[in-house]
Every structure is written in structure tokens, then in C-alpha cells.
Amino acid sequence: MWLQTARRRFDADLLEILADPATERYLSAASVWEIAIKYAIGKLPLPEPPEIYVPERVRLSRFSGLAITHGHALAAAGLPPHHRDPFDRVMVAQARIEGLILVTADAVLAAYDVPMVRVR
């Protein structure tokens, strides 16, 4: 979402990498789930309901979906308790299992052994 709404959070080098058509970009189902929940409880205002907003932004950004597998869920449960947010824990597990780089603003996630790029 930030790539569409808060580009200032990304440094120029990261934006260049993400703009490269050869760069594979994934959006975790955990992120979509979190967006939908926060929208439903009034913590995340969006210009459209998430079932319209998210797929359109995914299409515009050329992201692929990343489903949550049983393996991801089990690995998330086995992570050390550095972070309590279940969505973030699943994304850490996904990055580890799938060999992906996690792009996040959450400094606490650096406690996990996962390749990570921090945004502001």
C-alpha cells in the first residue's frame, strides 16, 4: 500500500529496484488480511472498500499474491517471541521459507534472521 500512497517512505534505490520489471514483487495474504481487518474496524481509511482497493493497487504495482500455506503458519508459530503481531510473524516465516526479502518499516522484525529492507 505504501508504494501507492506513501512513496516518500522509500529511498530512491529501493524505488528503482521495485520499478524494474525483472524484480519479483509479492504481497502476502497476511497483509491483505490485516488491511481488511483494520478497514472493517475503522483503523484504516481507504478511498474504496478493500475488496476493490487492494486488487487494483496490486495490479497497478505488478505484485503477485503470496498465499499463506500450512508450512508458513507452522513456521510463524515456531518463531522466537520477538514480535507478537501474527501478521508480521507470518510474513517473516514466508520470507524465510520462500527466500524473499521482507520490506517493512517495523524495526522489531530485524531481530529475526530474515533478509530485510527497512522503509521509513
TORZAVEX-227574 format. One line per field, with one value per residue: residue in three letters; residue number from 1; x negated, z, y of N, C-alpha, C in turn. Coordinates in Angstrom, 3 decimals, decimal comma, padded with zeros to 6 digits. Each point is the difference from the previous one (the first is absolute). Layout:
REM TORZAVEX-227574
residuo: ala ...
num: NUM ...
neast: X ...
nup: Z ...
nnorth: Y ...
caeast: X ...
caup: Z ...
canorth: Y ...
ceast: X ...
cup: Z ...
cnorth: Y ...
END
This chain:
REM TORZAVEX-227574
residuo: met trp leu gln thr ala arg arg arg phe asp ala asp leu leu glu ile leu ala asp pro ala thr glu arg tyr leu ser ala ala ser val trp glu ile ala ile lys tyr ala ile gly lys leu pro leu pro glu pro pro glu ile tyr val pro glu arg val arg leu ser arg phe ser gly leu ala ile thr his gly his ala leu ala ala ala gly leu pro pro his his arg asp pro phe asp arg val met val ala gln ala arg ile glu gly leu ile leu val thr ala asp ala val leu ala ala tyr asp val pro met val arg val arg
num: 1 2 3 4 5 6 7 8 9 10 11 12 13 14 15 16 17 18 19 20 21 22 23 24 25 26 27 28 29 30 31 32 33 34 35 36 37 38 39 40 41 42 43 44 45 46 47 48 49 50 51 52 53 54 55 56 57 58 59 60 61 62 63 64 65 66 67 68 69 70 71 72 73 74 75 76 77 78 79 80 81 82 83 84 85 86 87 88 89 90 91 92 93 94 95 96 97 98 99 100 101 102 103 104 105 106 107 108 109 110 111 112 113 114 115 116 117 118 119 120
neast: -000,818 -001,078 -000,252 001,298 -000,062 -001,191 -000,191 000,255 000,674 -000,091 -001,221 -000,722 -001,011 000,780 000,389 -001,278 -000,353 000,928 -000,519 -001,075 000,430 -001,311 000,336 -000,058 001,289 000,069 001,295 -000,369 000,643 -001,055 -000,646 000,519 -000,186 -001,216 -000,160 000,553 -000,710 -001,103 000,304 000,306 -001,071 -000,180 -001,020 000,566 000,000 000,869 -000,401 -000,233 001,006 -000,614 001,200 000,095 -000,331 -000,051 000,950 000,593 -000,364 000,370 001,050 000,234 -000,265 000,756 000,760 -000,591 001,060 -000,141 000,492 000,793 -001,087 000,287 -000,966 000,546 001,227 -000,451 -000,663 001,079 000,692 -000,978 000,321 -001,186 000,352 -000,818 000,986 001,023 -000,183 001,131 000,423 -000,712 000,403 001,182 -000,112 -000,463 000,938 000,854 -000,588 -000,037 001,215 000,478 -000,927 000,882 -000,066 000,083 000,955 -000,523 000,867 000,333 -000,679 001,055 000,429 -000,881 000,706 000,752 -000,438 000,293 -000,267 -000,409 000,906 -000,526 001,254 000,130
nup: 000,000 000,766 -000,825 000,233 001,335 000,187 -001,251 000,734 000,395 -001,321 000,201 -000,671 000,660 001,077 -000,213 -000,273 001,058 000,725 -000,640 000,255 -001,251 000,124 000,813 000,654 000,030 001,306 000,077 001,255 000,006 000,805 -000,933 -000,960 000,740 000,302 -001,272 -000,355 000,951 -000,262 -001,265 000,265 000,762 -001,166 000,019 -001,164 -000,162 -000,896 -001,194 000,079 000,022 000,926 -000,167 -000,077 001,102 000,752 -000,619 000,030 001,252 000,248 -000,774 000,519 001,119 -000,752 001,069 000,503 000,111 001,306 -000,291 001,035 000,061 000,143 -000,893 -000,643 000,194 -000,281 -001,020 -000,260 000,283 -000,755 -000,433 000,338 001,237 -000,988 -000,695 000,486 -000,947 -000,057 -000,501 000,824 000,947 -000,576 -000,142 001,242 000,400 -000,673 000,470 001,170 -000,028 -000,485 000,907 000,671 -000,471 001,298 -000,525 001,013 000,750 000,302 000,807 000,701 -001,242 000,208 001,079 -001,080 -000,212 -000,586 -001,290 000,212 -000,536 000,729 000,145 -000,289
nnorth: -001,196 -000,045 -000,990 -000,139 -000,024 -000,564 000,329 001,059 -001,082 -000,048 -000,506 000,849 -000,588 -000,057 001,247 000,188 -000,715 000,593 001,029 -000,720 -000,172 -000,124 000,987 -001,149 000,362 -000,250 -000,194 -000,113 -001,154 -000,100 000,668 -000,753 -001,046 000,475 000,315 -001,146 -000,568 000,683 -000,228 -001,268 000,188 000,604 -000,856 -000,315 001,318 -000,381 000,404 -001,308 -000,863 -000,716 -000,553 001,313 000,657 -001,094 -000,690 001,181 000,204 -001,238 000,193 001,208 -000,646 -000,809 -000,122 -001,063 -000,764 000,016 -001,199 -000,188 -000,754 -001,267 -000,185 001,034 -000,483 -001,211 000,502 000,733 -001,096 -000,473 001,213 000,485 000,292 000,322 -000,521 000,673 000,896 -000,703 001,137 000,747 -000,807 000,003 001,309 -000,016 -000,844 000,745 001,095 -000,606 -000,511 001,137 000,331 000,744 001,218 000,184 000,734 000,713 000,657 -001,232 000,824 -000,377 -000,019 000,974 -000,281 -000,172 -001,216 001,169 -000,178 001,224 000,797 000,959 000,391 001,276
caeast: 000,818 -000,842 -000,559 001,004 000,502 -001,027 -001,283 -001,077 -000,563 -000,958 -001,129 -000,037 -000,547 001,034 001,011 -000,557 000,047 001,406 000,510 -000,581 000,920 -000,612 000,132 001,229 000,588 001,096 000,794 000,463 001,401 000,036 000,161 001,362 000,865 -000,149 000,647 001,451 000,419 -000,136 001,048 001,288 000,161 -000,132 -001,371 -000,689 000,883 -000,370 000,945 000,952 -000,104 -001,221 000,174 -000,217 -001,251 -001,200 -000,319 -000,394 -001,361 -000,870 -000,129 -000,788 -001,378 -000,530 -000,329 000,634 000,479 -000,730 000,941 -000,512 000,088 -000,121 -001,409 -000,209 000,666 -000,747 -001,283 000,283 000,239 -001,263 -000,967 -000,192 001,025 -000,482 001,104 001,251 000,984 000,046 -000,172 -001,433 -000,662 000,230 -000,823 -001,382 -000,069 000,073 -001,273 -000,999 000,289 000,024 -001,247 000,345 -000,445 001,145 -000,048 000,806 -000,414 -000,020 -001,372 -000,032 -000,167 -001,432 -000,433 000,113 -001,005 000,683 -000,433 000,987 -000,269 000,866 000,475 000,251
caup: 000,000 000,076 -001,314 -000,680 000,778 000,798 -000,658 000,704 000,987 -000,697 -000,555 -001,469 -000,472 000,123 -001,022 -001,289 -000,026 -000,102 -001,318 -001,010 -000,326 000,329 001,434 000,418 001,160 000,539 001,102 000,808 000,416 001,361 -000,123 -000,477 001,140 000,967 -000,583 000,068 001,405 000,473 -000,661 000,579 001,357 -000,062 000,260 -001,257 -001,020 -001,394 -000,890 -000,467 000,827 -000,326 -001,073 -001,248 000,123 000,020 -001,304 -000,983 000,321 -000,327 -001,464 -000,396 000,477 -000,564 001,067 -000,017 001,318 000,706 000,899 001,267 000,003 001,319 000,385 000,466 001,297 001,012 000,221 000,755 001,392 000,594 000,094 001,336 000,261 -000,145 -000,485 000,309 -001,062 -000,804 -001,421 -000,227 000,217 -001,213 -001,085 000,267 -000,371 -001,456 -000,562 000,248 -000,756 -001,444 -000,408 -000,428 000,811 000,623 -000,008 001,153 000,828 001,375 000,419 000,859 -000,829 -000,210 000,969 -000,651 -001,023 -001,280 -000,799 000,206 -000,385 000,800 -000,548 001,084
canorth: 001,196 001,198 000,294 000,820 001,134 000,676 -000,275 000,705 -000,922 -000,854 000,747 -000,019 -001,275 -001,018 000,286 -000,411 -001,462 -000,405 000,409 -000,873 -001,092 -001,286 -000,222 -000,670 000,667 -000,795 000,532 -001,120 -000,048 000,546 001,455 000,263 -000,320 001,085 001,183 -000,202 000,072 001,381 000,766 -000,388 000,540 001,452 000,457 000,267 000,572 -000,223 000,682 -001,008 -001,203 -000,750 -000,985 000,740 000,739 -000,836 -000,612 001,021 000,434 -001,132 000,009 001,165 -000,162 -001,238 -000,938 -001,316 -000,386 -001,055 -000,671 -000,530 -001,462 -000,638 000,140 001,377 000,154 -000,762 000,677 001,232 -000,392 -000,422 001,101 000,572 001,025 001,385 000,827 -000,688 000,190 -001,234 000,294 000,184 -001,294 -000,796 000,544 -000,427 -001,416 -000,087 000,466 -001,051 -001,218 000,263 000,646 001,358 001,133 000,657 001,463 000,381 001,136 -000,493 -000,279 -001,179 -001,188 -000,217 -001,012 -001,302 -000,275 000,049 001,150 001,057 001,380 000,875 001,267 000,974
ceast: -000,862 -000,590 000,945 000,302 -001,070 -001,387 -001,179 -000,682 -001,108 -001,172 -000,067 -000,514 001,047 001,104 -000,473 000,060 001,437 000,612 -000,512 000,953 -000,559 000,110 001,344 000,482 001,207 000,713 000,590 001,497 000,142 000,179 001,410 001,002 -000,045 000,668 001,513 000,520 -000,065 001,044 001,348 000,221 -000,235 -001,386 -000,778 000,983 -000,570 001,011 001,087 -000,086 -001,221 000,167 -000,102 -001,398 -001,233 -000,274 -000,446 -001,428 -001,009 -000,249 -000,893 -001,476 -000,674 -000,511 000,684 000,472 -000,870 000,937 -000,701 000,218 -000,032 -001,429 -000,322 000,576 -000,762 -001,345 000,186 000,197 -001,287 -001,051 -000,195 000,969 -000,508 001,143 001,295 001,039 000,038 -000,189 -001,488 -000,758 000,188 -000,877 -001,477 -000,171 000,033 -001,321 -001,080 000,213 -000,127 -001,273 000,215 -000,611 001,246 -000,207 000,968 -000,539 -000,200 -001,408 -000,107 -000,250 -001,463 -000,554 000,072 -001,078 000,704 -000,544 001,085 -000,505 000,963 000,374 000,322 001,442
cup: 000,000 -001,346 -000,801 000,740 000,736 -000,566 000,705 001,053 -000,604 -000,490 -001,511 -000,542 000,051 -001,038 -001,379 -000,142 -000,204 -001,352 -001,117 -000,287 000,334 001,493 000,295 001,292 000,460 001,095 000,730 000,272 001,419 -000,028 -000,424 001,125 001,031 -000,490 000,147 001,431 000,504 -000,636 000,673 001,392 000,057 000,273 -001,263 -001,007 -001,392 -000,881 -000,549 000,959 -000,423 -001,125 -001,382 000,006 -000,147 -001,358 -001,054 000,256 -000,299 -001,505 -000,459 000,365 -000,537 001,080 -000,294 001,415 000,582 001,042 001,285 -000,026 001,429 000,510 000,521 001,396 001,100 000,306 000,796 001,478 000,707 000,127 001,455 000,202 -000,059 -000,329 000,209 -001,111 -000,905 -001,498 -000,331 000,167 -001,230 -001,133 000,195 -000,422 -001,521 -000,641 000,180 -000,919 -001,500 -000,511 -000,525 000,940 000,502 -000,026 001,070 000,664 001,448 000,405 000,846 -000,812 -000,312 000,977 -000,579 -001,069 -001,348 -000,791 000,014 -000,542 000,790 -000,799 001,166 000,415
cnorth: 001,259 000,369 000,891 001,297 000,798 -000,290 000,661 -000,883 -000,869 000,838 -000,243 -001,328 -001,103 000,217 -000,445 -001,525 -000,468 000,353 -000,902 -001,168 -001,385 -000,332 -000,658 000,648 -000,802 000,775 -001,194 000,101 000,526 001,517 000,367 -000,233 001,121 001,286 -000,114 000,120 001,436 000,912 -000,260 000,589 001,511 000,542 000,336 000,566 -000,265 000,720 -000,927 -001,185 -000,835 -001,017 000,639 000,618 -000,893 -000,646 001,019 000,475 -001,104 -000,037 001,143 -000,154 -001,253 -000,959 -001,326 -000,284 -001,103 -000,587 -000,434 -001,511 -000,532 000,136 001,379 000,176 -000,726 000,650 001,287 -000,314 -000,384 001,093 000,432 001,171 001,446 000,951 -000,770 000,088 -001,229 000,238 000,139 -001,314 -000,905 000,516 -000,327 -001,457 -000,166 000,406 -001,067 -001,200 000,219 000,664 001,403 001,036 000,706 001,512 000,471 001,258 -000,433 -000,434 -001,262 -001,268 -000,290 -001,039 -001,405 -000,127 -000,106 001,194 001,065 001,332 000,851 001,233 000,903 -000,019
END
